Amino acid sequence: MQITPEISYRIKLLRLPLIIGIVTIHSSINSVGYADKFFQTLIAGTWGGSCVAFLFILSGFLFFRNFNLSLNC
C-alpha cells in the first residue's frame, strides 16, 4: 500500500494533537479543587489515553503497511 499525499497530509495533521495528548498524561497537574480534579481526569485520563491508543494503531499501520507474509520474511 502506497501512502498518497492526502494520507500523508492527514497523518501530519493528526500528529500534533496526539503528541499534546500524550504530553498531558505525563505532565503533573496539582489539583486544588473538585473542578481541577475533574479537568485533570477528563483531559489526562480520557483524551490522553485515547491519544496513546490511536498513536499505537497509527504506528502499527505505518510499520506493517508493506508487510508480506512469506518464507523470505
All heavy atoms as TSV, in Angstrom:
chain	resi	resn	atom	element	x	y	z
A	1	MET	N	N	0.842	-1.175	0.000
A	1	MET	CA	C	0.000	0.000	0.000
A	1	MET	C	C	0.889	1.240	0.000
A	1	MET	O	O	1.763	1.393	0.845
A	1	MET	CB	C	-0.899	-0.009	1.229
A	1	MET	CG	C	-1.721	1.206	1.362
A	1	MET	SD	S	-2.774	1.109	2.818
A	1	MET	CE	C	-3.681	2.584	2.591
A	2	GLN	N	N	0.660	2.084	-0.937
A	2	GLN	CA	C	1.410	3.327	-1.036
A	2	GLN	C	C	0.713	4.429	-0.252
A	2	GLN	O	O	-0.506	4.483	-0.198
A	2	GLN	CB	C	1.537	3.749	-2.496
A	2	GLN	CG	C	2.325	2.785	-3.340
A	2	GLN	CD	C	3.787	2.763	-2.928
A	2	GLN	OE1	O	4.325	3.750	-2.445
A	2	GLN	NE2	N	4.420	1.623	-3.103
A	3	ILE	N	N	1.494	5.268	0.364
A	3	ILE	CA	C	0.927	6.406	1.079
A	3	ILE	C	C	0.834	7.568	0.102
A	3	ILE	O	O	1.846	8.063	-0.394
A	3	ILE	CB	C	1.777	6.772	2.297
A	3	ILE	CG1	C	1.724	5.649	3.307
A	3	ILE	CG2	C	1.303	8.069	2.909
A	3	ILE	CD1	C	2.429	5.935	4.584
A	4	THR	N	N	-0.383	7.978	-0.153
A	4	THR	CA	C	-0.620	9.085	-1.073
A	4	THR	C	C	-0.341	10.404	-0.352
A	4	THR	O	O	-0.258	10.449	0.879
A	4	THR	CB	C	-2.074	9.054	-1.575
A	4	THR	OG1	O	-2.945	9.233	-0.455
A	4	THR	CG2	C	-2.381	7.742	-2.275
A	5	PRO	N	N	-0.199	11.485	-1.089
A	5	PRO	CA	C	-0.006	12.785	-0.432
A	5	PRO	C	C	-1.174	13.165	0.478
A	5	PRO	O	O	-0.974	13.830	1.495
A	5	PRO	CB	C	0.118	13.760	-1.599
A	5	PRO	CG	C	0.607	12.946	-2.735
A	5	PRO	CD	C	0.002	11.584	-2.553
A	6	GLU	N	N	-2.382	12.717	0.149
A	6	GLU	CA	C	-3.537	13.016	1.002
A	6	GLU	C	C	-3.432	12.302	2.349
A	6	GLU	O	O	-3.672	12.907	3.401
A	6	GLU	CB	C	-4.826	12.596	0.300
A	6	GLU	CG	C	-6.068	12.874	1.114
A	6	GLU	CD	C	-7.323	12.351	0.437
A	6	GLU	OE1	O	-7.264	11.880	-0.708
A	6	GLU	OE2	O	-8.370	12.411	1.090
A	7	ILE	N	N	-3.035	11.036	2.331
A	7	ILE	CA	C	-2.863	10.291	3.581
A	7	ILE	C	C	-1.710	10.880	4.389
A	7	ILE	O	O	-1.797	11.004	5.610
A	7	ILE	CB	C	-2.638	8.797	3.292
A	7	ILE	CG1	C	-3.901	8.183	2.683
A	7	ILE	CG2	C	-2.255	8.047	4.555
A	7	ILE	CD1	C	-3.721	6.751	2.227
A	8	SER	N	N	-0.639	11.245	3.722
A	8	SER	CA	C	0.497	11.862	4.413
A	8	SER	C	C	0.092	13.171	5.074
A	8	SER	O	O	0.513	13.457	6.205
A	8	SER	CB	C	1.627	12.100	3.415
A	8	SER	OG	O	2.700	12.751	4.030
A	9	TYR	N	N	-0.732	13.970	4.412
A	9	TYR	CA	C	-1.193	15.232	4.974
A	9	TYR	C	C	-2.091	14.983	6.189
A	9	TYR	O	O	-1.987	15.684	7.191
A	9	TYR	CB	C	-1.941	16.023	3.898
A	9	TYR	CG	C	-2.468	17.341	4.381
A	9	TYR	CD1	C	-1.593	18.398	4.656
A	9	TYR	CD2	C	-3.819	17.545	4.574
A	9	TYR	CE1	C	-2.065	19.612	5.099
A	9	TYR	CE2	C	-4.299	18.751	5.023
A	9	TYR	CZ	C	-3.424	19.782	5.288
A	9	TYR	OH	O	-3.895	20.981	5.741
A	10	ARG	N	N	-2.951	13.977	6.121
A	10	ARG	CA	C	-3.819	13.657	7.256
A	10	ARG	C	C	-3.012	13.175	8.455
A	10	ARG	O	O	-3.322	13.524	9.588
A	10	ARG	CB	C	-4.847	12.604	6.864
A	10	ARG	CG	C	-5.888	13.130	5.929
A	10	ARG	CD	C	-6.895	12.086	5.586
A	10	ARG	NE	N	-7.848	12.606	4.625
A	10	ARG	CZ	C	-8.923	11.967	4.253
A	10	ARG	NH1	N	-9.190	10.780	4.744
A	10	ARG	NH2	N	-9.744	12.505	3.385
A	11	ILE	N	N	-2.009	12.379	8.218
A	11	ILE	CA	C	-1.149	11.917	9.314
A	11	ILE	C	C	-0.409	13.102	9.919
A	11	ILE	O	O	-0.268	13.204	11.140
A	11	ILE	CB	C	-0.174	10.838	8.808
A	11	ILE	CG1	C	-0.940	9.553	8.494
A	11	ILE	CG2	C	0.915	10.556	9.840
A	11	ILE	CD1	C	-0.105	8.495	7.818
A	12	LYS	N	N	0.043	14.012	9.078
A	12	LYS	CA	C	0.746	15.201	9.557
A	12	LYS	C	C	-0.160	16.064	10.433
A	12	LYS	O	O	0.266	16.616	11.440
A	12	LYS	CB	C	1.262	16.011	8.369
A	12	LYS	CG	C	2.269	17.062	8.730
A	12	LYS	CD	C	2.726	17.842	7.510
A	12	LYS	CE	C	3.487	16.936	6.581
A	12	LYS	NZ	N	4.080	17.668	5.449
A	13	LEU	N	N	-1.445	16.164	10.071
A	13	LEU	CA	C	-2.389	16.937	10.879
A	13	LEU	C	C	-2.702	16.259	12.214
A	13	LEU	O	O	-2.968	16.934	13.201
A	13	LEU	CB	C	-3.695	17.155	10.103
A	13	LEU	CG	C	-3.662	18.162	8.983
A	13	LEU	CD1	C	-5.023	18.214	8.285
A	13	LEU	CD2	C	-3.280	19.531	9.475
A	14	LEU	N	N	-2.675	14.947	12.244
A	14	LEU	CA	C	-3.002	14.223	13.469
A	14	LEU	C	C	-1.853	14.186	14.474
A	14	LEU	O	O	-2.084	13.951	15.661
A	14	LEU	CB	C	-3.401	12.783	13.129
A	14	LEU	CG	C	-4.788	12.582	12.571
A	14	LEU	CD1	C	-4.964	11.138	12.146
A	14	LEU	CD2	C	-5.831	12.965	13.593
A	15	ARG	N	N	-0.650	14.384	14.005
A	15	ARG	CA	C	0.498	14.235	14.903
A	15	ARG	C	C	0.476	15.192	16.081
A	15	ARG	O	O	0.697	14.781	17.218
A	15	ARG	CB	C	1.805	14.429	14.136
A	15	ARG	CG	C	2.236	13.248	13.364
A	15	ARG	CD	C	3.610	13.407	12.820
A	15	ARG	NE	N	3.836	14.758	12.305
A	15	ARG	CZ	C	4.928	15.127	11.679
A	15	ARG	NH1	N	5.875	14.262	11.487
A	15	ARG	NH2	N	5.066	16.355	11.238
A	16	LEU	N	N	0.231	16.470	15.844
A	16	LEU	CA	C	0.295	17.463	16.916
A	16	LEU	C	C	-0.733	17.215	18.016
A	16	LEU	O	O	-0.361	17.188	19.193
A	16	LEU	CB	C	0.169	18.878	16.356
A	16	LEU	CG	C	0.294	19.991	17.391
A	16	LEU	CD1	C	1.697	19.976	18.001
A	16	LEU	CD2	C	-0.001	21.334	16.767
A	17	PRO	N	N	-2.028	16.995	17.708
A	17	PRO	CA	C	-2.967	16.718	18.801
A	17	PRO	C	C	-2.638	15.431	19.564
A	17	PRO	O	O	-2.808	15.369	20.784
A	17	PRO	CB	C	-4.323	16.585	18.105
A	17	PRO	CG	C	-4.165	17.225	16.802
A	17	PRO	CD	C	-2.722	17.139	16.428
A	18	LEU	N	N	-2.122	14.424	18.861
A	18	LEU	CA	C	-1.758	13.184	19.548
A	18	LEU	C	C	-0.564	13.399	20.472
A	18	LEU	O	O	-0.533	12.883	21.595
A	18	LEU	CB	C	-1.451	12.087	18.529
A	18	LEU	CG	C	-2.627	11.604	17.701
A	18	LEU	CD1	C	-2.162	10.594	16.671
A	18	LEU	CD2	C	-3.711	11.026	18.573
A	19	ILE	N	N	0.409	14.155	20.037
A	19	ILE	CA	C	1.582	14.436	20.870
A	19	ILE	C	C	1.175	15.255	22.090
A	19	ILE	O	O	1.629	14.996	23.211
A	19	ILE	CB	C	2.671	15.139	20.037
A	19	ILE	CG1	C	3.261	14.164	19.023
A	19	ILE	CG2	C	3.764	15.704	20.929
A	19	ILE	CD1	C	4.156	14.809	17.991
A	20	ILE	N	N	0.308	16.248	21.898
A	20	ILE	CA	C	-0.160	17.056	23.032
A	20	ILE	C	C	-0.929	16.182	24.024
A	20	ILE	O	O	-0.792	16.340	25.235
A	20	ILE	CB	C	-1.011	18.235	22.531
A	20	ILE	CG1	C	-0.129	19.237	21.802
A	20	ILE	CG2	C	-1.741	18.916	23.679
A	20	ILE	CD1	C	-0.888	20.338	21.102
A	21	GLY	N	N	-1.734	15.253	23.526
A	21	GLY	CA	C	-2.457	14.349	24.416
A	21	GLY	C	C	-1.538	13.473	25.235
A	21	GLY	O	O	-1.775	13.239	26.424
A	22	ILE	N	N	-0.469	12.998	24.636
A	22	ILE	CA	C	0.480	12.157	25.371
A	22	ILE	C	C	1.266	12.983	26.381
A	22	ILE	O	O	1.549	12.528	27.490
A	22	ILE	CB	C	1.399	11.425	24.379
A	22	ILE	CG1	C	0.568	10.398	23.610
A	22	ILE	CG2	C	2.556	10.747	25.094
A	22	ILE	CD1	C	1.285	9.730	22.487
A	23	VAL	N	N	1.592	14.215	26.041
A	23	VAL	CA	C	2.301	15.086	26.984
A	23	VAL	C	C	1.420	15.398	28.188
A	23	VAL	O	O	1.906	15.484	29.321
A	23	VAL	CB	C	2.780	16.369	26.275
A	23	VAL	CG1	C	3.256	17.419	27.266
A	23	VAL	CG2	C	3.886	16.040	25.304
A	24	THR	N	N	0.104	15.552	28.004
A	24	THR	CA	C	-0.781	15.836	29.133
A	24	THR	C	C	-0.842	14.665	30.107
A	24	THR	O	O	-1.053	14.870	31.299
A	24	THR	CB	C	-2.212	16.170	28.672
A	24	THR	OG1	O	-2.728	15.094	27.892
A	24	THR	CG2	C	-2.246	17.452	27.897
A	25	ILE	N	N	-0.661	13.461	29.623
A	25	ILE	CA	C	-0.620	12.309	30.532
A	25	ILE	C	C	0.603	12.403	31.438
A	25	ILE	O	O	0.527	12.133	32.640
A	25	ILE	CB	C	-0.589	10.987	29.741
A	25	ILE	CG1	C	-1.908	10.767	29.034
A	25	ILE	CG2	C	-0.305	9.813	30.659
A	25	ILE	CD1	C	-1.901	9.567	28.130
A	26	HIS	N	N	1.732	12.779	30.867
A	26	HIS	CA	C	2.983	12.802	31.622
A	26	HIS	C	C	3.199	14.090	32.410
A	26	HIS	O	O	4.149	14.173	33.187
A	26	HIS	CB	C	4.158	12.574	30.675
A	26	HIS	CG	C	4.164	11.201	30.092
A	26	HIS	ND1	N	3.591	10.923	28.876
A	26	HIS	CD2	C	4.645	10.037	30.563
A	26	HIS	CE1	C	3.734	9.647	28.624
A	26	HIS	NE2	N	4.371	9.076	29.628
A	27	SER	N	N	2.354	15.078	32.211
A	27	SER	CA	C	2.517	16.307	32.974
A	27	SER	C	C	1.890	16.142	34.349
A	27	SER	O	O	0.915	15.427	34.527
A	27	SER	CB	C	1.872	17.483	32.248
A	27	SER	OG	O	0.478	17.301	32.189
A	28	SER	N	N	2.457	16.795	35.318
A	28	SER	CA	C	1.920	16.707	36.679
A	28	SER	C	C	1.136	17.981	36.980
A	28	SER	O	O	1.694	19.053	37.121
A	28	SER	CB	C	3.047	16.527	37.697
A	28	SER	OG	O	3.932	17.618	37.622
A	29	ILE	N	N	-0.175	17.829	37.041
A	29	ILE	CA	C	-1.056	18.955	37.343
A	29	ILE	C	C	-1.493	18.806	38.792
A	29	ILE	O	O	-2.072	17.798	39.170
A	29	ILE	CB	C	-2.280	18.968	36.411
A	29	ILE	CG1	C	-1.845	19.055	34.954
A	29	ILE	CG2	C	-3.211	20.117	36.763
A	29	ILE	CD1	C	-2.964	18.855	33.972
A	30	ASN	N	N	-1.198	19.784	39.618
A	30	ASN	CA	C	-1.613	19.748	41.015
A	30	ASN	C	C	-3.057	20.205	41.113
A	30	ASN	O	O	-3.376	21.351	40.814
A	30	ASN	CB	C	-0.714	20.635	41.879
A	30	ASN	CG	C	0.706	20.139	41.892
A	30	ASN	OD1	O	0.942	18.945	41.788
A	30	ASN	ND2	N	1.649	21.058	42.004
A	31	SER	N	N	-3.930	19.288	41.524
A	31	SER	CA	C	-5.343	19.634	41.610
A	31	SER	C	C	-5.640	20.268	42.973
A	31	SER	O	O	-5.243	19.767	44.011
A	31	SER	CB	C	-6.204	18.399	41.402
A	31	SER	OG	O	-5.917	17.434	42.376
A	32	VAL	N	N	-6.322	21.404	42.951
A	32	VAL	CA	C	-6.649	22.136	44.168
A	32	VAL	C	C	-8.080	21.843	44.591
A	32	VAL	O	O	-8.349	21.566	45.746
A	32	VAL	CB	C	-6.455	23.655	43.955
A	32	VAL	CG1	C	-6.874	24.437	45.184
A	32	VAL	CG2	C	-5.017	23.949	43.583
A	33	GLY	N	N	-8.982	21.871	43.658
A	33	GLY	CA	C	-10.386	21.670	43.985
A	33	GLY	C	C	-11.010	20.566	43.168
A	33	GLY	O	O	-10.345	19.851	42.410
A	34	TYR	N	N	-12.318	20.435	43.323
A	34	TYR	CA	C	-13.054	19.394	42.608
A	34	TYR	C	C	-13.042	19.639	41.110
A	34	TYR	O	O	-12.916	18.708	40.324
A	34	TYR	CB	C	-14.499	19.324	43.131
A	34	TYR	CG	C	-15.340	18.297	42.438
A	34	TYR	CD1	C	-15.160	16.949	42.718
A	34	TYR	CD2	C	-16.287	18.667	41.498
A	34	TYR	CE1	C	-15.921	15.991	42.071
A	34	TYR	CE2	C	-17.054	17.717	40.849
A	34	TYR	CZ	C	-16.870	16.384	41.142
A	34	TYR	OH	O	-17.615	15.440	40.508
A	35	ALA	N	N	-13.162	20.892	40.690
A	35	ALA	CA	C	-13.183	21.206	39.260
A	35	ALA	C	C	-11.838	20.885	38.612
A	35	ALA	O	O	-11.784	20.392	37.484
A	35	ALA	CB	C	-13.536	22.670	39.048
A	36	ASP	N	N	-10.755	21.151	39.330
A	36	ASP	CA	C	-9.431	20.841	38.788
A	36	ASP	C	C	-9.228	19.339	38.663
A	36	ASP	O	O	-8.625	18.871	37.703
A	36	ASP	CB	C	-8.341	21.446	39.660
A	36	ASP	CG	C	-8.323	22.958	39.612
A	36	ASP	OD1	O	-8.822	23.513	38.622
A	36	ASP	OD2	O	-7.818	23.571	40.566
A	37	LYS	N	N	-9.712	18.585	39.629
A	37	LYS	CA	C	-9.584	17.132	39.582
A	37	LYS	C	C	-10.390	16.564	38.417
A	37	LYS	O	O	-9.943	15.656	37.721
A	37	LYS	CB	C	-10.053	16.530	40.908
A	37	LYS	CG	C	-9.841	15.058	41.023
A	37	LYS	CD	C	-8.377	14.728	41.100
A	37	LYS	CE	C	-8.197	13.256	41.411
A	37	LYS	NZ	N	-6.805	12.885	41.371
A	38	PHE	N	N	-11.576	17.125	38.174
A	38	PHE	CA	C	-12.393	16.694	37.041
A	38	PHE	C	C	-11.685	17.002	35.728
A	38	PHE	O	O	-11.650	16.164	34.820
A	38	PHE	CB	C	-13.756	17.388	37.088
A	38	PHE	CG	C	-14.599	17.126	35.875
A	38	PHE	CD1	C	-15.222	15.899	35.714
A	38	PHE	CD2	C	-14.751	18.089	34.900
A	38	PHE	CE1	C	-15.991	15.639	34.595
A	38	PHE	CE2	C	-15.511	17.844	33.778
A	38	PHE	CZ	C	-16.140	16.615	33.625
A	39	PHE	N	N	-11.109	18.187	35.624
A	39	PHE	CA	C	-10.390	18.582	34.412
A	39	PHE	C	C	-9.192	17.670	34.172
A	39	PHE	O	O	-8.944	17.240	33.054
A	39	PHE	CB	C	-9.939	20.042	34.535
A	39	PHE	CG	C	-9.197	20.548	33.344
A	39	PHE	CD1	C	-9.857	20.832	32.163
A	39	PHE	CD2	C	-7.821	20.736	33.406
A	39	PHE	CE1	C	-9.168	21.306	31.057
A	39	PHE	CE2	C	-7.133	21.205	32.318
A	39	PHE	CZ	C	-7.808	21.487	31.136
A	40	GLN	N	N	-8.462	17.369	35.250
A	40	GLN	CA	C	-7.293	16.509	35.125
A	40	GLN	C	C	-7.700	15.107	34.692
A	40	GLN	O	O	-7.059	14.506	33.833
A	40	GLN	CB	C	-6.539	16.456	36.448
A	40	GLN	CG	C	-5.303	15.581	36.402
A	40	GLN	CD	C	-4.602	15.523	37.749
A	40	GLN	OE1	O	-5.103	16.063	38.738
A	40	GLN	NE2	N	-3.476	14.894	37.797
A	41	THR	N	N	-8.760	14.580	35.263
A	41	THR	CA	C	-9.219	13.243	34.900
A	41	THR	C	C	-9.731	13.211	33.470
A	41	THR	O	O	-9.452	12.277	32.725
A	41	THR	CB	C	-10.327	12.778	35.867
A	41	THR	OG1	O	-9.832	12.849	37.202
A	41	THR	CG2	C	-10.753	11.367	35.562
A	42	LEU	N	N	-10.474	14.240	33.089
A	42	LEU	CA	C	-11.038	14.279	31.743
A	42	LEU	C	C	-9.952	14.409	30.681
A	42	LEU	O	O	-9.911	13.633	29.729
A	42	LEU	CB	C	-12.024	15.432	31.609
A	42	LEU	CG	C	-12.660	15.613	30.231
A	42	LEU	CD1	C	-13.621	14.481	29.966
A	42	LEU	CD2	C	-13.345	16.951	30.142
A	43	ILE	N	N	-9.070	15.368	30.862
A	43	ILE	CA	C	-8.061	15.632	29.833
A	43	ILE	C	C	-6.963	14.569	29.834
A	43	ILE	O	O	-6.708	13.927	28.820
A	43	ILE	CB	C	-7.440	17.035	30.015
A	43	ILE	CG1	C	-8.511	18.107	29.854
A	43	ILE	CG2	C	-6.299	17.269	29.041
A	43	ILE	CD1	C	-9.137	18.153	28.478
A	44	ALA	N	N	-6.318	14.368	30.965
A	44	ALA	CA	C	-5.181	13.457	31.001
A	44	ALA	C	C	-5.621	12.001	30.921
A	44	ALA	O	O	-4.969	11.192	30.268
A	44	ALA	CB	C	-4.369	13.685	32.271
A	45	GLY	N	N	-6.728	11.658	31.550
A	45	GLY	CA	C	-7.151	10.266	31.566
A	45	GLY	C	C	-7.858	9.833	30.302
A	45	GLY	O	O	-7.467	8.867	29.652
A	46	THR	N	N	-8.888	10.549	29.930
A	46	THR	CA	C	-9.715	10.120	28.815
A	46	THR	C	C	-9.102	10.482	27.473
A	46	THR	O	O	-8.848	9.613	26.635
A	46	THR	CB	C	-11.116	10.750	28.929
A	46	THR	OG1	O	-11.632	10.479	30.228
A	46	THR	CG2	C	-12.040	10.203	27.881
A	47	TRP	N	N	-8.860	11.770	27.253
A	47	TRP	CA	C	-8.347	12.206	25.965
A	47	TRP	C	C	-6.904	11.719	25.746
A	47	TRP	O	O	-6.561	11.255	24.668
A	47	TRP	CB	C	-8.431	13.727	25.867
A	47	TRP	CG	C	-7.966	14.271	24.564
A	47	TRP	CD1	C	-8.485	13.990	23.343
A	47	TRP	CD2	C	-6.885	15.157	24.352
A	47	TRP	NE1	N	-7.792	14.674	22.378
A	47	TRP	CE2	C	-6.810	15.392	22.966
A	47	TRP	CE3	C	-5.982	15.786	25.195
A	47	TRP	CZ2	C	-5.860	16.229	22.417
A	47	TRP	CZ3	C	-5.050	16.629	24.638
A	47	TRP	CH2	C	-4.991	16.840	23.271
A	48	GLY	N	N	-6.107	11.805	26.787
A	48	GLY	CA	C	-4.714	11.360	26.667
A	48	GLY	C	C	-4.607	9.874	26.428
A	48	GLY	O	O	-3.791	9.417	25.628
A	49	GLY	N	N	-5.454	9.097	27.103
A	49	GLY	CA	C	-5.435	7.647	26.902
A	49	GLY	C	C	-5.856	7.250	25.505
A	49	GLY	O	O	-5.290	6.321	24.911
A	50	SER	N	N	-6.827	7.943	24.962
A	50	SER	CA	C	-7.239	7.631	23.598
A	50	SER	C	C	-6.174	8.065	22.591
A	50	SER	O	O	-6.031	7.446	21.540
A	50	SER	CB	C	-8.586	8.278	23.285
A	50	SER	OG	O	-8.497	9.671	23.375
A	51	CYS	N	N	-5.413	9.100	22.914
A	51	CYS	CA	C	-4.311	9.514	22.039
A	51	CYS	C	C	-3.230	8.439	21.985
A	51	CYS	O	O	-2.668	8.169	20.919
A	51	CYS	CB	C	-3.700	10.827	22.514
A	51	CYS	SG	S	-4.739	12.251	22.208
A	52	VAL	N	N	-2.950	7.823	23.113
A	52	VAL	CA	C	-1.950	6.753	23.146
A	52	VAL	C	C	-2.412	5.583	22.287
A	52	VAL	O	O	-1.643	5.041	21.489
A	52	VAL	CB	C	-1.682	6.290	24.592
A	52	VAL	CG1	C	-0.851	5.035	24.618
A	52	VAL	CG2	C	-1.006	7.390	25.375
A	53	ALA	N	N	-3.682	5.195	22.429
A	53	ALA	CA	C	-4.201	4.073	21.650
A	53	ALA	C	C	-4.195	4.387	20.159
A	53	ALA	O	O	-3.799	3.541	19.338
A	53	ALA	CB	C	-5.614	3.743	22.113
A	54	PHE	N	N	-4.607	5.594	19.788
A	54	PHE	CA	C	-4.657	5.942	18.377
A	54	PHE	C	C	-3.257	6.046	17.779
A	54	PHE	O	O	-3.036	5.635	16.642
A	54	PHE	CB	C	-5.419	7.245	18.172
A	54	PHE	CG	C	-5.740	7.505	16.738
A	54	PHE	CD1	C	-6.726	6.789	16.095
A	54	PHE	CD2	C	-5.041	8.454	16.021
A	54	PHE	CE1	C	-7.016	7.012	14.759
A	54	PHE	CE2	C	-5.321	8.691	14.694
A	54	PHE	CZ	C	-6.312	7.966	14.060
A	55	LEU	N	N	-2.302	6.574	18.530
A	55	LEU	CA	C	-0.931	6.653	18.036
A	55	LEU	C	C	-0.330	5.257	17.884
A	55	LEU	O	O	0.423	4.992	16.945
A	55	LEU	CB	C	-0.076	7.506	18.969
A	55	LEU	CG	C	1.275	7.950	18.435
A	55	LEU	CD1	C	1.098	8.835	17.209
A	55	LEU	CD2	C	2.048	8.694	19.483
A	56	PHE	N	N	-0.687	4.335	18.777
A	56	PHE	CA	C	-0.239	2.950	18.676
A	56	PHE	C	C	-0.795	2.305	17.405
A	56	PHE	O	O	-0.073	1.615	16.673
A	56	PHE	CB	C	-0.685	2.177	19.918
A	56	PHE	CG	C	-0.242	0.754	19.940
A	56	PHE	CD1	C	1.069	0.422	20.219
A	56	PHE	CD2	C	-1.145	-0.256	19.677
A	56	PHE	CE1	C	1.477	-0.891	20.232
A	56	PHE	CE2	C	-0.751	-1.571	19.702
A	56	PHE	CZ	C	0.566	-1.890	19.971
A	57	ILE	N	N	-2.080	2.514	17.126
A	57	ILE	CA	C	-2.699	1.961	15.915
A	57	ILE	C	C	-2.079	2.579	14.666
A	57	ILE	O	O	-1.788	1.878	13.687
A	57	ILE	CB	C	-4.222	2.184	15.954
A	57	ILE	CG1	C	-4.850	1.335	17.045
A	57	ILE	CG2	C	-4.863	1.902	14.609
A	57	ILE	CD1	C	-6.285	1.679	17.342
A	58	LEU	N	N	-1.852	3.878	14.679
A	58	LEU	CA	C	-1.266	4.568	13.537
A	58	LEU	C	C	0.156	4.087	13.267
A	58	LEU	O	O	0.525	3.835	12.116
A	58	LEU	CB	C	-1.278	6.074	13.770
A	58	LEU	CG	C	-0.764	6.951	12.642
A	58	LEU	CD1	C	-1.659	6.812	11.426
A	58	LEU	CD2	C	-0.710	8.389	13.098
A	59	SER	N	N	0.951	3.915	14.305
A	59	SER	CA	C	2.314	3.445	14.094
A	59	SER	C	C	2.332	1.994	13.633
A	59	SER	O	O	3.173	1.602	12.825
A	59	SER	CB	C	3.142	3.609	15.366
A	59	SER	OG	O	2.616	2.794	16.391
A	60	GLY	N	N	1.393	1.169	14.119
A	60	GLY	CA	C	1.289	-0.207	13.629
A	60	GLY	C	C	0.908	-0.251	12.159
A	60	GLY	O	O	1.422	-1.068	11.390
A	61	PHE	N	N	-0.004	0.632	11.743
A	61	PHE	CA	C	-0.374	0.717	10.332
A	61	PHE	C	C	0.824	1.088	9.477
A	61	PHE	O	O	1.073	0.484	8.431
A	61	PHE	CB	C	-1.497	1.741	10.151
A	61	PHE	CG	C	-1.729	2.140	8.732
A	61	PHE	CD1	C	-2.349	1.280	7.852
A	61	PHE	CD2	C	-1.321	3.384	8.272
A	61	PHE	CE1	C	-2.557	1.647	6.528
A	61	PHE	CE2	C	-1.531	3.760	6.965
A	61	PHE	CZ	C	-2.144	2.887	6.081
A	62	LEU	N	N	1.584	2.085	9.909
A	62	LEU	CA	C	2.739	2.523	9.125
A	62	LEU	C	C	3.847	1.472	9.120
A	62	LEU	O	O	4.577	1.334	8.134
A	62	LEU	CB	C	3.273	3.845	9.668
A	62	LEU	CG	C	2.354	5.051	9.471
A	62	LEU	CD1	C	2.921	6.261	10.181
A	62	LEU	CD2	C	2.123	5.327	8.006
A	63	PHE	N	N	3.979	0.714	10.202
A	63	PHE	CA	C	5.025	-0.299	10.281
A	63	PHE	C	C	4.706	-1.493	9.388
A	63	PHE	O	O	5.585	-2.043	8.727
A	63	PHE	CB	C	5.204	-0.758	11.731
A	63	PHE	CG	C	6.347	-1.707	11.925
A	63	PHE	CD1	C	7.643	-1.253	11.901
A	63	PHE	CD2	C	6.117	-3.055	12.123
A	63	PHE	CE1	C	8.706	-2.131	12.080
A	63	PHE	CE2	C	7.155	-3.932	12.301
A	63	PHE	CZ	C	8.464	-3.470	12.279
A	64	PHE	N	N	3.437	-1.916	9.360
A	64	PHE	CA	C	3.059	-3.122	8.638
A	64	PHE	C	C	2.404	-2.850	7.281
A	64	PHE	O	O	1.813	-3.756	6.696
A	64	PHE	CB	C	2.099	-3.968	9.480
A	64	PHE	CG	C	2.758	-4.656	10.629
A	64	PHE	CD1	C	2.483	-4.265	11.925
A	64	PHE	CD2	C	3.656	-5.671	10.418
A	64	PHE	CE1	C	3.089	-4.896	12.985
A	64	PHE	CE2	C	4.272	-6.313	11.470
A	64	PHE	CZ	C	3.992	-5.913	12.760
A	65	ARG	N	N	2.498	-1.661	6.754
A	65	ARG	CA	C	1.791	-1.361	5.501
A	65	ARG	C	C	2.363	-2.124	4.314
A	65	ARG	O	O	1.667	-2.429	3.366
A	65	ARG	CB	C	1.792	0.125	5.231
A	65	ARG	CG	C	3.113	0.670	4.811
A	65	ARG	CD	C	3.007	2.117	4.383
A	65	ARG	NE	N	4.233	2.499	3.746
A	65	ARG	CZ	C	5.137	3.283	4.284
A	65	ARG	NH1	N	4.928	3.791	5.458
A	65	ARG	NH2	N	6.233	3.570	3.649
A	66	ASN	N	N	3.639	-2.457	4.310
A	66	ASN	CA	C	4.247	-3.218	3.223
A	66	ASN	C	C	4.593	-4.633	3.647
A	66	ASN	O	O	5.446	-5.282	3.048
A	66	ASN	CB	C	5.510	-2.517	2.726
A	66	ASN	CG	C	5.216	-1.208	2.044
A	66	ASN	OD1	O	4.187	-1.071	1.404
A	66	ASN	ND2	N	6.106	-0.243	2.203
A	67	PHE	N	N	3.930	-5.142	4.673
A	67	PHE	CA	C	4.240	-6.466	5.204
A	67	PHE	C	C	3.742	-7.541	4.248
A	67	PHE	O	O	2.610	-7.508	3.786
A	67	PHE	CB	C	3.591	-6.645	6.572
A	67	PHE	CG	C	3.881	-7.964	7.215
A	67	PHE	CD1	C	5.141	-8.233	7.694
A	67	PHE	CD2	C	2.892	-8.913	7.336
A	67	PHE	CE1	C	5.412	-9.453	8.287
A	67	PHE	CE2	C	3.154	-10.121	7.925
A	67	PHE	CZ	C	4.417	-10.398	8.391
A	68	ASN	N	N	4.575	-8.509	3.964
A	68	ASN	CA	C	4.221	-9.622	3.095
A	68	ASN	C	C	4.620	-10.903	3.817
A	68	ASN	O	O	5.803	-11.160	4.012
A	68	ASN	CB	C	4.934	-9.493	1.751
A	68	ASN	CG	C	4.520	-10.558	0.775
A	68	ASN	OD1	O	3.567	-11.294	1.000
A	68	ASN	ND2	N	5.237	-10.643	-0.324
A	69	LEU	N	N	3.642	-11.713	4.181
A	69	LEU	CA	C	3.916	-12.942	4.917
A	69	LEU	C	C	4.395	-14.015	3.952
A	69	LEU	O	O	3.622	-14.564	3.168
A	69	LEU	CB	C	2.665	-13.405	5.663
A	69	LEU	CG	C	2.838	-14.604	6.582
A	69	LEU	CD1	C	3.842	-14.290	7.668
A	69	LEU	CD2	C	1.513	-14.998	7.196
A	70	SER	N	N	5.674	-14.281	3.988
A	70	SER	CA	C	6.255	-15.317	3.129
A	70	SER	C	C	7.456	-15.923	3.847
A	70	SER	O	O	7.856	-15.459	4.921
A	70	SER	CB	C	6.676	-14.725	1.783
A	70	SER	OG	O	7.729	-13.817	1.975
A	71	LEU	N	N	8.015	-16.947	3.273
A	71	LEU	CA	C	9.168	-17.585	3.891
A	71	LEU	C	C	10.409	-16.705	3.822
A	71	LEU	O	O	11.318	-16.835	4.630
A	71	LEU	CB	C	9.456	-18.925	3.200
A	71	LEU	CG	C	8.397	-20.009	3.438
A	71	LEU	CD1	C	8.755	-21.252	2.617
A	71	LEU	CD2	C	8.295	-20.346	4.896
A	72	ASN	N	N	10.472	-15.815	2.866
A	72	ASN	CA	C	11.612	-14.905	2.740
A	72	ASN	C	C	11.645	-13.868	3.854
A	72	ASN	O	O	12.688	-13.339	4.180
A	72	ASN	CB	C	11.588	-14.200	1.392
A	72	ASN	CG	C	11.825	-15.167	0.258
A	72	ASN	OD1	O	12.450	-16.214	0.455
A	72	ASN	ND2	N	11.328	-14.840	-0.918
A	73	CYS	N	N	10.483	-13.572	4.428
A	73	CYS	CA	C	10.436	-12.597	5.521
A	73	CYS	C	C	11.037	-13.199	6.748
A	73	CYS	O	O	11.512	-12.612	7.619
A	73	CYS	CB	C	9.010	-12.171	5.795
A	73	CYS	SG	S	8.338	-11.131	4.503
